[in-house]
Amino acid sequence: MSNIDQQRDLTSLFRLAKSLNAVEMLQVGGRIGSSSLSTQTFQYLIVIDFEATCWPAEDAQKWKKNEIIEFPAVLLNLSNGQIESEFRQFVMPIENPRLSDFCIQLTGIRQDQVENGVPLHTCLSLFDRWLKKNVLGDRGLILPKMAPSNPTGTVAFATWTDWDLGSCLTKECTRKKINKAGYFDQWIDVRAIYKTFYQHNPKSFADALTTLGMRFEGRPHSGMDDSKNIARVVAKMRREGANFIITKDLRPFELLNK
């Protein structure tokens, strides 16, 4: 049985226990209580939600060359649901340097912010510095497959859908011949975990929030605010017993060293 199948069974069991007012008596894995329905694979998650160049539907051809214009990340402690560190960098688009009015209105990102930003390769270097100091260094965390002694790791990337790391970053780095760090090749699709855990297929992130009885905090389509709200959803799911596991691995049979 896969981890996803096990999680689905645990979710059904949890719901039955709740309906019988027996959550406090439910014992799983030697522990009692709803928070112990699943053992957490990771201690922390790095939640990312990029904003990229975009255009109205009639300019659909341009969407094939999205460029990241905001690169945010928040470090979420799964044990307490708190964000402990943040990274944010505006990125200068090169292929389509002028933001469309549609993009400015959607994201709230101004032309001067991207013009004062840095190229993507520089942004990735800055992110790597933040990651190695604030995540791997100060907290001694380990990314998946980075250490032979602990290939699972203690921290992983998390996104809402596979688009950010599976499509946007990967395709842009390929086009621009940028060497993308191997640690970006494994991540957790929070939407996939959500879908399995709640047995609900959300139409959008807004729909997922509504279903959970939550409201978006901040500005939708601000990469940083989106990242923080995804982290809020993760924290709520964690409290209700969800376990977050790697859902996508672009290099499943390789150990990484960078």
Secondary structure, DSSP 8 states (H G I E B T S, - for coil): --HHHHHHHHHHHHHHHHHTT-GGG-EETTEESGGGSS--S-SEEEEE--EE----GGGGGGGGG--EEEEEEEEEETTTTEEEEEEEEEB--SSS-S--HHHHHHH---HHHHHTSB-HHHHHHHHHHHIIIIIIISS----TTS-TT-TT-SEEEEESSSIIIIIIHHHHHHHHT----GGGGEEEEHHHHHHHHHT---SSHHHHHHHTT----S-TT-HHHHHHHHHHHHHHHHHTT------EESSTT-----
